[in-house]
Amino acid sequence: MDPDQALKNARLALEQARGAGSDEFDIVVELHALQDLSDAFEALDGWLAKGGFLPKDWEKAEAADCAQKAVRKPRRKARK
């Protein structure tokens, strides 16, 4: 299981589902895209539940979030 590919597939399927129109053909496209999204999510969820590593995009986001929390603004001294 490749978590990076699963995330890529999920993002693509979501984009396709959002871009589908309202005619009969587009509804079929949207349903297929939603099934692809469901499959990608299920695969990624199963991977992570078994202790698999995060997709690279999520690792970057997690690292950035941790770094942001680690940086604190200096406190100003109270004036007397």
C-alpha positions in Angstrom: 0.0 0.0 0.0 1.4 3.4 -1.0 -0.1 6.1 1.2 1.2 8.8 -1.1 -0.6 7.3 -4.1 -3.8 6.7 -2.0 -3.8 10.4 -1.0 -3.2 11.4 -4.6 -6.1 9.2 -5.7 -8.4 10.6 -3.0 -7.6 14.2 -4.0 -8.2 13.4 -7.7 -11.5 11.7 -7.0 -12.7 14.6 -4.8 -11.8 17.1 -7.6 -13.7 15.0 -10.1 -16.7 14.7 -7.9 -16.8 18.4 -7.2 -16.4 19.2 -10.9 -19.3 17.0 -12.1 -22.4 18.8 -13.3 -26.0 17.8 -12.9 -26.9 16.0 -16.1 -27.2 12.2 -16.2 -23.7 11.6 -17.5 -22.1 13.8 -14.9 -24.1 12.0 -12.1 -22.5 8.7 -13.2 -19.1 10.4 -13.3 -19.7 11.8 -9.8 -20.8 8.4 -8.4 -17.7 6.7 -9.8 -15.5 9.5 -8.4 -17.1 9.2 -5.0 -16.6 5.4 -5.1 -12.9 6.0 -5.9 -12.7 8.5 -3.0 -14.2 6.0 -0.7 -11.8 3.3 -1.8 -8.8 5.5 -1.4 -9.9 6.7 2.0 -10.6 3.1 3.2 -7.1 2.0 2.0 -5.4 4.9 3.7 -7.4 4.5 6.9 -6.5 0.8 7.0 -2.9 1.5 6.4 -2.7 4.1 9.2 -4.7 2.0 11.6 -2.1 -0.8 11.2 0.7 1.6 12.1 1.7 2.7 8.6 3.5 6.0 8.0 1.8 9.2 6.9 1.7 10.3 3.3 4.6 12.7 2.6 2.3 15.7 2.2 0.9 15.0 5.7 4.3 14.6 7.2 5.3 18.0 5.9 2.1 19.6 7.3 2.6 17.8 10.7 6.3 19.0 10.9 5.3 22.6 10.0 2.5 22.5 12.7 5.0 21.3 15.3 7.5 23.9 14.4 4.9 26.6 14.6 3.9 25.5 18.0 7.5 25.4 19.2 8.2 29.0 18.2 6.8 31.3 20.8 6.7 35.1 20.6 8.7 36.7 23.4 6.7 38.2 26.2 7.0 41.9 26.9 8.0 42.9 30.3 5.3 44.6 32.3 5.7 48.3 32.7 5.8 49.7 36.2 
